[in-house]
Amino acid sequence: MSERKKAVWFLMILGALVIIPFLGETIFYSKGEPREAIVAYTMLESGNWILPLNYGTDMAYKPPFLYWCIAFFSAILGGVTEFSSRLPSAVFFLAMLWVFFDFFAKRKDVKTAFLASILLLTSFEVHRAAVACRLDMVQVSLIVISLLLLYRWDEKKCHTVPWLAILLMACGSLTKGPVGSIFPCMVIGVYQLMRGRSFWKTFSSLAGIGLLSLVPLAIWFWAAYRQGGTEFSDLMLEENTGRFFRKMSYASHENPLWYNFLTLIWGWIPWTLVMLLSLFCLKWKNMRWLPEGNSFGQRLKNVWTKFCNQSPLQLFTWLAILLIFIFYCIPKSKRSVYLLPIYPFMAVLMAEYLLALVQRGAKVFKVSAIIFASLALLLTAVFISVRLGLIPDSVFGTGRHAAENVAFMHALEEVSLSIPKWCLVVLPLIAAVCTWMGVVKRTGAYSLLYSIAGCILCIFVSLDSVYQPTVLAVKSDKNLVAQIRKVVPQGTVYSYDYMSFYGANYYMDDQMRHFEKELPSEGFVVSSENMNKQLLEEFSDTYEFEEVFLTEKRSCDLRARIYMYKFKKK
């Protein structure tokens, strides 16, 4: 078996072991995941695969490909669960990892491609998206694979129609909108122009590819419009064109330009620390920011010439990063996950940089290994201290989140752990000991680099399997549902708020409805502490309200305590 095939098998097995086993361990603890999962649930329940309604009247914000995938896996596994809802993200990520490695291993070398894949697997932002029931990782994987297929199509002189790329771009557009087709065509188009292909040949071929890939989205839009009418079309236009052209009717993740730079720094944690430490190993005195030239303008021109004269693959990699990053600097709406398509290409450049440092025997790997081994030891030591009750509640002070933090700590202290769970708890400890042994024995920089990656992976596995499920169960709205069902064992419960109770609605099997839309004659209604006064003032003339309870904990969806009332029309 060749070195490349061995590396592929190792990556796929490692990725599957790190990502898949713990997908269902953490219950939904934010509004985003159950909001997506409930759409797949209503698809299976209603048989409407085009535009199912949840919460009685709510339409999905995005096209249906993710929901189809969740429904497909859920039908096989026996129902829509946390595991089946997150499985599409994990499967598409692993597929992208395989294609990505194979692509760069053939065109660069196995060592660079393997390290880049490990960097992806251990990136905080990528890992978080790969284990979440969200649209982002599915669309990102489809965009990245489509880009790589279009590059291969260009290598073959564009003689055939890239049907597989078109199919994947179509699926990407059916996941989160037209950017699933725009990004691959935009990047490969600019690349071809810079490589000297004529404008009209580039434009005509990529316009045809892009339009073909958008046909399934157009068909779905037409079918959905027949069901949802102008309410649907207005929603889709606002979520796509409105978001890009800054014409949304509500503020949605509005952030300044520098936010994108900050999210990249944050998203590449923990490798950000290694990269920052490496700056102290560089010989800055011997570096030039710009190449030599007779004038500043000439020097800038030389920069552009050097950029254009890179190897085709290197130019393609840089263009994928720069064009997508610049694109997402335009809209007001900025989120860290929007930049996920550039992470694989950044990983390639980072891998080349780190391997160059390895060749120089840079001390950054020894320092970084000590830091990450210490963090792994600290994680285990803090958990043991919590289990032994050595950390007092007073350490969290009396601030706004003090009670919630105390509840998190008590959950870790009291949770019952099986022997396999304890093995996962001590996994970071084992990784730390092995890394420390490597440092003591003065292992080479290459081995220390992968020791760092091993520490990171062990910490991720321990967090996903033990710490996160225990802590986040405390804040989940599944607890609110248990409290509601003590009062109303079955049937519909109404809510009053600008935001829907997505988590509660999921755990109540889509049995929540909007009070202000349906105006029922009697029943039970829940409202956030922030909206409670408005509910009573608006409807006190027509309804009688009797308070049932006020929760002690905040809802994770609405970030406020929840009132429940029994109501009846006067």
Summary of the structure (lengths in Angstrom):
residues: 570
radius of gyration: 26.1
end to end distance: 78.7
largest distance: 86.7
contacts: 1821
relative contact order: 0.09
helix: 68%
strand: 6%
